[in-house]
Amino acid sequence: MTSRHPIELFMPPNMLKAKLGGGSGGSDIAALKRAQEALESLSTEFAGWLASDVKALVDAGTHYAADPGDINRAALLRAAHDIKGQAATFDFPLVARVAGSLSRLLDEMPPGREIPAGLVDAHVRAVQVIHRENIKNAGDLMAQTLCAELDANVTKTLSGA
């Protein structure tokens, strides 16, 4: 014979709900509005921040072209990765895409393998041009074509590595 044990259900308290201000059912709309206003006030500074990041990428690209060693490769990867992560926030999705493509190339190419200098330079110049021409529309046909070509060349280069 089997013995029967009573079943007891335990419901832990919802601490997240308490931290969000109890069971009012919604978030603090005023806090969300303040956050949106703060973001909009910072948006005027986005252009300067991205320009600084683009300059860092160009400088890193120049150093890498002069000496494609591990230190310069790491600096270039860091600069490209920074732009990749921030450009979309700064309303430059195509800059983010090109920087992502360059990051992929630098990150996935096995150490010691030569990365085509022309392909690196094409990425750096594409970031410069898209930023300089203020191309924010992700549907821009010319920029889309450029991005697709860079992506294809990265894929081809990595597949041959």
C-alpha positions as CSV (number, residue, x, y, z in Angstrom):
1,M,0.0,0.0,0.0
2,T,1.1,3.5,-0.7
3,S,0.9,6.2,1.8
4,R,-0.6,9.5,0.8
5,H,1.0,12.8,1.7
6,P,-0.9,16.0,1.5
7,I,0.3,18.3,-1.3
8,E,1.2,21.8,-0.3
9,L,1.6,24.6,-2.8
10,F,3.9,27.5,-2.0
11,M,3.7,30.7,-4.0
12,P,6.8,32.9,-3.5
13,P,6.1,36.6,-3.1
14,N,6.5,38.6,-6.3
15,M,9.4,40.9,-5.2
16,L,9.7,42.4,-8.7
17,K,6.2,43.7,-8.5
18,A,6.9,45.3,-5.2
19,K,10.0,46.9,-6.4
20,L,8.2,48.4,-9.4
21,G,5.8,50.2,-7.1
22,G,3.3,47.6,-6.0
23,G,0.4,46.2,-7.9
24,S,-0.8,49.4,-9.6
25,G,-0.8,47.5,-12.8
26,G,1.4,49.9,-14.9
27,S,4.8,51.5,-15.0
28,D,5.4,55.1,-14.0
29,I,4.4,57.0,-17.1
30,A,6.0,60.2,-15.8
31,A,9.4,58.3,-15.3
32,L,9.2,57.0,-18.8
33,K,8.5,60.4,-20.2
34,R,11.4,61.9,-18.3
35,A,13.7,59.2,-19.7
36,Q,12.5,59.9,-23.2
37,E,13.1,63.6,-22.8
38,A,16.6,62.9,-21.4
39,L,17.4,60.8,-24.4
40,E,16.1,63.5,-26.8
41,S,18.3,66.1,-25.1
42,L,21.3,63.9,-25.5
43,S,20.5,63.2,-29.2
44,T,22.1,66.6,-30.1
45,E,25.4,65.2,-28.8
46,F,25.1,61.9,-30.8
47,A,26.6,63.4,-33.9
48,G,29.8,64.5,-32.0
49,W,30.1,61.1,-30.3
50,L,29.8,59.2,-33.6
51,A,32.3,61.6,-35.3
52,S,34.7,60.9,-32.6
53,D,34.2,57.1,-33.0
54,V,34.6,57.4,-36.8
55,K,37.9,59.3,-36.3
56,A,39.1,56.6,-33.9
57,L,38.3,54.0,-36.6
58,V,40.1,55.9,-39.3
59,D,43.2,56.3,-37.0
60,A,43.1,52.6,-36.1
61,G,42.8,51.8,-39.8
62,T,45.8,53.9,-40.7
63,H,47.9,52.3,-38.0
64,Y,46.8,48.8,-39.1
65,A,47.7,49.6,-42.7
66,A,51.2,50.7,-41.6
67,D,51.7,47.7,-39.3
68,P,49.1,44.8,-39.5
69,G,50.3,43.3,-36.3
70,D,48.2,41.9,-33.4
71,I,48.2,45.1,-31.4
72,N,46.9,47.3,-34.3
73,R,44.5,44.5,-35.3
74,A,43.0,44.5,-31.8
75,A,42.8,48.3,-31.8
76,L,41.0,48.3,-35.1
77,L,38.6,45.6,-34.0
78,R,37.8,47.5,-30.8
79,A,37.1,50.7,-32.8
80,A,34.9,48.8,-35.3
81,H,33.1,47.0,-32.5
82,D,32.4,50.3,-30.6
83,I,30.9,51.8,-33.7
84,K,28.9,48.7,-34.4
85,G,27.3,48.9,-31.0
86,Q,26.6,52.6,-31.0
87,A,25.8,53.7,-34.5
88,A,22.3,52.3,-34.6
89,T,21.6,54.3,-31.4
90,F,23.0,57.3,-33.1
91,D,20.5,56.7,-35.9
92,F,23.1,55.4,-38.4
93,P,22.1,51.8,-39.0
94,L,24.2,51.4,-42.2
95,V,27.3,52.6,-40.3
96,A,26.6,49.9,-37.7
97,R,26.2,47.3,-40.5
98,V,29.5,48.2,-42.1
99,A,31.3,48.3,-38.7
100,G,29.7,44.9,-37.9
101,S,31.1,43.5,-41.2
102,L,34.6,44.8,-40.4
103,S,34.3,43.4,-36.8
104,R,33.4,40.0,-38.2
105,L,36.3,40.0,-40.6
106,L,38.8,41.0,-37.9
107,D,37.3,38.7,-35.3
108,E,36.8,35.5,-37.4
109,M,40.0,35.6,-39.4
110,P,42.4,33.1,-37.7
111,P,45.4,34.7,-36.1
112,G,48.4,34.9,-38.3
113,R,46.3,34.9,-41.5
114,E,46.7,38.0,-43.7
115,I,43.6,40.2,-43.9
116,P,43.4,41.9,-47.3
117,A,44.3,45.5,-46.7
118,G,42.0,46.7,-49.4
119,L,39.0,45.1,-47.8
120,V,39.8,46.7,-44.4
121,D,40.3,50.1,-46.1
122,A,37.0,49.7,-48.0
123,H,35.1,49.2,-44.7
124,V,36.8,52.2,-43.1
125,R,36.1,54.4,-46.1
126,A,32.5,53.2,-46.3
127,V,31.9,54.2,-42.6
128,Q,33.4,57.6,-43.4
129,V,31.3,58.2,-46.4
130,I,28.0,57.0,-44.9
131,H,28.7,59.2,-41.9
132,R,29.9,62.2,-43.8
133,E,27.0,62.1,-46.2
134,N,24.6,61.7,-43.3
135,I,22.9,58.6,-44.7
136,K,20.5,57.5,-42.0
137,N,18.0,55.7,-44.2
138,A,18.6,52.0,-44.0
139,G,16.9,51.6,-47.3
140,D,19.3,53.8,-49.2
141,L,19.9,51.8,-52.4
142,M,23.5,52.8,-53.0
143,A,24.5,52.2,-49.4
144,Q,22.7,48.9,-49.3
145,T,24.5,47.8,-52.4
146,L,27.8,48.8,-50.8
147,C,27.0,47.0,-47.6
148,A,26.0,43.8,-49.5
149,E,29.2,43.9,-51.5
150,L,31.4,44.3,-48.3
151,D,29.5,41.5,-46.6
152,A,30.0,39.2,-49.6
153,N,33.7,39.9,-49.7
154,V,34.0,39.3,-46.0
155,T,32.2,35.9,-46.4
156,K,34.4,35.0,-49.4
157,T,37.6,36.0,-47.5
158,L,36.7,34.1,-44.4
159,S,35.6,31.0,-46.4
160,G,39.1,30.9,-48.0
161,A,40.8,31.2,-44.6
